[in-house]
Amino acid sequence: MVPLGEVISPVERPETPIPGVEYRQIGVRLWGEGAYERETIDGGQTKYKTFSRVEADDIIVNKIWARNGSVAVVSEQLEGCYASGEFPIFTPIKKKLDSKWFHWQTKTRNFWEKCDEKSRGTSGKNRIRPERFLEIEIPLPPLSEQKRIVARLEELAAKIEEARGLRRQAVEEAEALFESAVGEAFAELNFERKHLSKLVSKIGSGSTPKGGRATYLSTGIPFIRSMNVRMRKFQWENIAFIDIKTHDSMSNTKVRQNDVLLNITGASIGRVACAPLDLMEANVNQHVAIIRPDESLSSRYLMYWLSQPLIQSFINDQQKGATRQGFTKAQIEAFEIPVPPLPEQRRIVAYLDGLQAKVDALKHLQAETTAELNAMLPSVLDKAFKGELY
């Protein structure tokens, strides 16, 4: 175990900012996620009298957030960026420390805890002073062994990232196949088409209760917003609540079980879901339309029809509004929908529900394996810095 002061040295390359000159800025992410390039800044817009230029393999520390792992090794891509005095810079003594060895150190919980310990008690702000940072001890095998372990770490990290990529790709491909299946389920339906206005007992959107957010409660009547309407799924998370008096005053926008909910404004326009069967009382805001099918039309059949790629593209292409994107009641009413007998509607729904269940099962499995992969690298690093990685 060696204090950092024996293997790295403080370095400054100060430059006085010049008005009219653009300077690339460097930042440092938390929890060992590395350095990144921030927005450029004009030399006349900074409050700092000097900047310090960084070079590849420099070690850069965020004084305020070092306790949360905001320490990084500068990559070649970030060479030439500038940092303020809030980011002390050090250079490794190359005969003693491989910068890549230290790079992997910054990703360990043990190192974060040491930074946190050295940050305490500094003017009550938990900033780490450069001299305190240099007191942190790290394991330091001979340089040749550092390089050997780094090569092994990079090999294992690449395999872990490859596995992550394969899992992401599997989910993306499954989702793409499902979207294609939804479109194909309706593409060849040879049944009479009817305007949606002839197949529903209600189409309408809600409104914002008087007082807006100030009226939202922690309990009460669920108040559905666009964030609760995911694609083909109703999401209870982040649900807002209103009191019964407000709910009753908005009688025209009360939601029933199995109503079809369609987002009609904003970035989530077109997302559609059915109100859940365990929904007893609810209301909606102005960004969500309620569509209540009559007995000839299955709610989930309508939900799937609205969710198919062709209709989603149409909704996004036809949205109106000079200042806010939106889809109107008249546009919803004008949809022409193939209306097979109810048994055929149920067959299509059952088929698509089955495919959706398989996609969901795959996502759940991939989430579990991703969690395992995320735990693997810290375990590998722990072994590496104990001298147990061969």
C-alpha positions in Angstrom: 0.0 0.0 0.0 1.5 3.3 -1.1 0.2 6.9 -0.6 -0.6 8.6 -3.8 1.9 11.4 -2.9 4.7 8.9 -3.8 3.4 8.0 -7.2 1.7 11.2 -8.6 2.6 14.9 -8.6 0.5 18.0 -8.7 0.7 19.8 -12.0 -0.6 23.2 -13.2 -0.6 24.5 -16.8 -2.3 27.8 -16.1 -3.6 30.0 -18.9 -5.4 33.3 -18.6 -8.8 33.2 -20.4 -8.9 35.5 -23.4 -12.3 37.0 -24.4 -13.4 35.8 -27.8 -11.5 32.5 -27.5 -13.4 29.3 -27.1 -12.2 26.9 -24.4 -13.1 23.2 -24.2 -14.1 22.3 -20.7 -13.7 19.0 -18.9 -16.0 17.5 -16.3 -15.8 14.4 -14.1 -18.7 12.0 -13.6 -19.5 10.4 -10.3 -18.8 6.9 -9.2 -15.8 6.2 -11.4 -17.7 6.8 -14.6 -14.8 8.9 -16.0 -14.1 12.3 -17.4 -16.2 13.9 -20.2 -16.1 17.0 -22.4 -18.5 19.7 -21.3 -19.8 22.7 -23.3 -17.2 25.1 -24.6 -17.0 28.6 -23.0 -15.9 32.0 -24.2 -12.9 33.3 -22.3 -14.8 36.4 -21.5 -17.7 34.6 -19.9 -15.8 32.8 -17.1 -15.4 34.0 -13.5 -12.1 32.3 -13.2 -8.8 34.2 -13.6 -7.0 31.2 -14.9 -7.8 27.8 -16.5 -5.5 24.7 -16.3 -5.0 22.7 -19.5 -5.1 18.9 -19.1 -3.1 16.3 -21.0 -3.7 12.6 -21.6 -3.0 10.4 -18.5 -3.5 13.3 -16.1 -5.5 12.5 -13.0 -8.2 15.0 -12.4 -10.2 15.4 -9.2 -13.5 17.2 -8.5 -12.9 18.8 -5.1 -16.6 18.8 -4.1 -17.6 15.4 -5.4 -14.4 13.3 -5.0 -16.2 11.7 -2.0 -18.7 10.4 -4.5 -16.1 8.9 -6.9 -15.6 12.0 -9.1 -11.9 11.2 -9.9 -10.7 10.2 -13.4 -7.8 9.7 -15.7 -7.8 12.0 -18.7 -8.2 10.1 -22.1 -6.4 11.1 -25.3 -9.7 12.5 -26.7 -9.9 15.0 -23.8 -6.4 16.2 -24.1 -6.4 20.0 -24.5 -9.5 20.6 -22.4 -9.4 23.1 -19.6 -10.4 22.9 -15.9 -10.9 25.5 -13.2 -9.2 25.5 -9.9 -12.1 23.4 -8.5 -10.4 20.5 -10.4 -6.9 19.8 -9.1 -4.7 18.0 -11.6 -1.9 15.4 -11.0 0.4 13.6 -13.3 1.6 10.0 -12.6 5.2 9.3 -12.1 5.5 6.9 -15.0 8.3 4.8 -13.5 6.1 3.9 -10.6 2.5 4.1 -11.7 0.7 3.0 -14.8 -2.2 5.5 -15.4 -4.5 2.6 -16.5 -3.8 0.9 -13.2 -5.1 4.0 -11.4 -8.0 4.3 -13.9 -9.3 1.0 -12.6 -8.7 2.0 -9.0 -11.1 5.0 -9.5 -13.9 2.5 -10.2 -13.8 0.7 -6.8 -15.9 1.4 -3.8 -12.8 1.1 -1.6 -11.2 4.1 -3.3 -14.5 6.1 -3.1 -14.6 5.5 0.6 -11.0 6.7 1.1 -11.9 9.9 -0.9 -14.9 10.4 1.3 -12.8 9.9 4.5 -10.2 12.5 3.3 -13.0 15.0 2.3 -14.5 15.3 5.8 -14.0 18.3 8.0 -12.7 20.7 5.3 -14.5 24.0 6.1 -17.7 22.1 6.6 -18.1 21.6 2.9 -16.7 18.1 2.5 -14.2 19.2 -0.2 -11.0 17.3 -0.6 -7.8 19.3 -0.5 -5.1 18.3 -2.9 -2.7 17.5 0.0 -5.3 15.2 1.6 -5.9 13.5 -1.7 -2.2 12.6 -1.9 -2.6 10.8 1.5 -4.9 8.2 0.0 -3.1 4.8 -0.1 -3.5 2.4 -3.1 -2.1 -1.1 -3.7 0.9 -0.9 -5.9 2.6 -4.0 -7.3 5.7 -3.6 -9.6 5.0 -1.7 -12.9 5.2 -4.9 -14.9 2.6 -6.5 -12.7 0.4 -3.4 -13.0 0.5 -3.7 -16.8 -0.2 -7.5 -16.7 -3.3 -7.0 -14.5 -4.5 -4.0 -16.5 -4.4 -6.1 -19.7 -6.4 -8.8 -18.0 -8.9 -6.3 -16.6 -9.4 -4.8 -20.1 -9.9 -8.2 -21.5 -12.5 -9.1 -18.9 -14.2 -5.7 -19.1 -14.5 -6.0 -22.9 -16.2 -9.4 -22.5 -18.6 -8.1 -19.9 -19.5 -5.1 -22.2 -19.9 -7.5 -25.2 -22.3 -9.6 -23.1 -24.3 -6.4 -22.2 -24.4 -5.5 -25.8 -25.7 -8.9 -26.8 -28.5 -8.7 -24.2 -29.5 -5.2 -25.3 -29.5 -6.4 -28.9 -31.7 -9.4 -28.0 -34.3 -7.1 -26.3 -34.3 -4.6 -29.2 -34.7 -7.4 -31.8 -37.6 -8.9 -29.7 -39.3 -5.6 -29.5 -38.9 -4.9 -33.2 -40.3 -8.4 -34.0 -43.3 -7.7 -31.7 -44.0 -4.3 -33.4 -43.9 -6.0 -36.8 -46.3 -8.7 -35.5 -48.7 -6.1 -34.3 -48.8 -4.5 -37.7 -49.1 -7.8 -39.5 -52.1 -8.8 -37.3 -54.1 -6.0 -38.8 -52.6 -5.7 -42.3 -54.7 -8.5 -43.9 -58.0 -8.1 -42.0 -60.7 -8.2 -44.6 -63.7 -6.9 -42.6 -66.0 -3.9 -42.9 -64.3 -0.7 -41.7 -66.2 1.8 -39.5 -65.4 5.2 -38.2 -64.4 5.0 -34.6 -67.1 7.6 -33.8 -69.7 4.9 -34.6 -68.0 2.3 -32.3 -67.7 4.2 -29.0 -69.9 5.7 -26.4 -67.3 8.4 -25.5 -64.3 10.2 -26.8 -62.9 13.1 -24.8 -59.9 14.4 -22.9 -59.6 15.7 -19.3 -58.5 19.0 -17.9 -56.3 20.3 -15.2 -58.0 20.7 -11.8 -58.2 24.2 -10.5 -54.9 25.1 -8.9 -53.0 22.5 -10.9 -50.2 20.8 -9.0 -51.1 22.5 -5.8 -54.2 20.3 -5.6 -52.4 16.9 -6.0 -52.5 14.8 -3.0 -50.6 11.8 -1.7 -53.8 9.7 -1.5 -57.3 10.1 -2.9 -58.8 9.6 -6.4 -56.1 8.6 -9.0 -55.5 11.4 -11.5 -54.0 9.9 -14.7 -51.4 11.9 -16.6 -49.5 11.1 -19.8 -46.6 9.6 -17.8 -49.0 6.9 -16.6 -49.9 5.8 -20.1 -47.0 3.7 -21.5 -47.2 1.9 -24.8 -49.8 -0.9 -24.2 -49.3 -0.7 -20.4 -50.8 1.4 -17.7 -48.2 2.5 -15.1 -49.2 3.1 -11.5 -45.8 4.6 -10.7 -45.9 8.4 -10.2 -49.7 8.5 -10.1 -51.1 11.7 -8.8 -54.3 12.0 -6.6 -57.1 14.5 -6.3 -59.9 14.8 -3.7 -63.4 13.5 -4.3 -64.9 17.0 -4.6 -62.5 17.8 -7.5 -63.2 14.4 -9.0 -66.9 14.9 -9.0 -66.6 18.4 -10.5 -64.8 16.7 -13.5 -67.7 14.3 -14.1 -67.2 14.3 -17.9 -63.7 12.9 -17.7 -64.2 10.1 -15.2 -62.3 6.9 -16.2 -63.8 3.4 -16.1 -62.2 0.1 -16.1 -61.0 -0.9 -19.6 -61.3 2.5 -21.1 -58.7 3.0 -23.8 -56.4 5.9 -22.8 -54.5 7.7 -25.6 -51.8 10.4 -25.1 -52.7 13.3 -27.4 -50.0 15.9 -26.7 -46.3 16.2 -26.0 -43.4 13.8 -26.6 -45.4 10.7 -25.6 -48.2 11.4 -28.1 -49.7 8.2 -29.5 -48.9 6.0 -26.5 -52.0 4.0 -25.7 -53.1 1.6 -22.9 -56.2 0.2 -21.3 -57.3 1.4 -17.9 -56.6 -1.5 -15.5 -59.3 -3.8 -14.2 -58.4 -2.8 -10.6 -59.2 0.8 -11.2 -62.2 1.7 -9.2 -62.4 5.6 -9.6 -60.1 7.8 -11.6 -59.8 11.0 -13.7 -57.5 12.2 -16.4 -55.8 15.5 -17.3 -55.9 17.3 -20.7 -53.1 15.4 -22.2 -54.9 12.1 -22.2 -58.0 11.1 -24.2 -60.6 8.6 -23.0 -62.0 6.3 -25.7 -64.8 4.1 -24.4 -65.7 1.3 -27.0 -69.3 0.0 -27.2 -70.2 -3.7 -27.0 -69.1 -4.4 -30.6 -65.5 -3.4 -30.0 -63.0 -5.0 -27.6 -60.9 -2.5 -25.7 -57.7 -4.4 -26.1 -58.4 -4.9 -29.8 -58.7 -1.2 -30.2 -55.6 -0.6 -28.0 -53.5 -2.9 -30.2 -54.9 -1.4 -33.4 -54.0 2.1 -32.3 -50.5 1.0 -31.2 -49.5 -0.6 -34.6 -46.6 1.2 -36.3 -48.8 2.4 -39.2 -51.2 4.3 -36.9 -48.5 5.6 -34.7 -46.8 7.1 -37.7 -50.0 8.7 -38.8 -50.6 10.2 -35.3 -47.2 11.7 -35.2 -47.4 13.0 -38.8 -50.9 14.5 -38.3 -50.5 16.1 -34.9 -51.5 19.7 -34.9 -50.8 22.8 -32.8 -48.5 25.7 -33.4 -47.1 25.9 -29.9 -47.8 22.4 -28.6 -48.1 19.2 -30.5 -51.5 17.6 -30.2 -54.0 15.2 -31.7 -57.6 16.2 -31.8 -60.9 14.5 -30.9 -62.1 14.9 -34.6 -59.0 13.1 -35.8 -59.6 10.2 -33.3 -63.3 10.0 -34.4 -62.3 9.8 -38.1 -60.2 6.6 -37.7 -61.6 3.8 -39.9 -61.2 0.5 -38.1 -61.8 -3.1 -39.4 -64.4 -4.6 -37.1 -64.4 -8.4 -37.2 -66.8 -10.4 -35.0 -65.9 -10.3 -31.3 -64.5 -13.9 -31.3 -62.0 -12.9 -34.0 -61.1 -9.7 -32.1 -60.5 -11.9 -29.0 -58.3 -14.3 -31.0 -56.1 -11.5 -32.2 -55.8 -10.0 -28.7 -54.9 -13.4 -27.3 -52.3 -13.9 -29.9 -50.7 -10.5 -29.3 -51.0 -10.8 -25.5 -49.1 -14.1 -25.8 -46.3 -12.5 -27.8 -46.2 -9.5 -25.4 -45.8 -11.9 -22.5 -42.8 -13.6 -24.1 -41.2 -10.2 -24.8 -41.8 -9.2 -21.1 -40.3 -12.5 -19.9 -37.2 -11.9 -22.0 -36.9 -8.4 -20.6 -37.2 -9.7 -17.1 -34.5 -12.4 -17.8 -32.2 -9.8 -19.4 -32.7 -7.5 -16.4 -31.6 -10.3 -14.1 -28.5 -11.1 -16.1 -27.7 -7.4 -16.5 -27.7 -7.1 -12.7 -25.3 -10.1 -12.5 -23.0 -8.5 -15.1 -23.1 -5.2 -13.3 -21.9 -7.0 -10.1 -19.2 -8.9 -12.0 -16.8 -6.0 -12.7 -16.6 -4.8 -9.1 -15.9 -8.4 -8.1 -13.2 -8.7 -10.7 -11.6 -5.4 -9.6 -11.7 -6.5 -6.0 -9.7 -9.6 -6.9 -7.3 -7.6 -9.1 -6.4 -5.2 -6.3 -5.9 -8.1 -3.8 -3.5 -9.8 -6.2 -5.9 -12.6 -6.9 -6.4 -12.1 -10.7 -4.5 -14.5 -12.9 
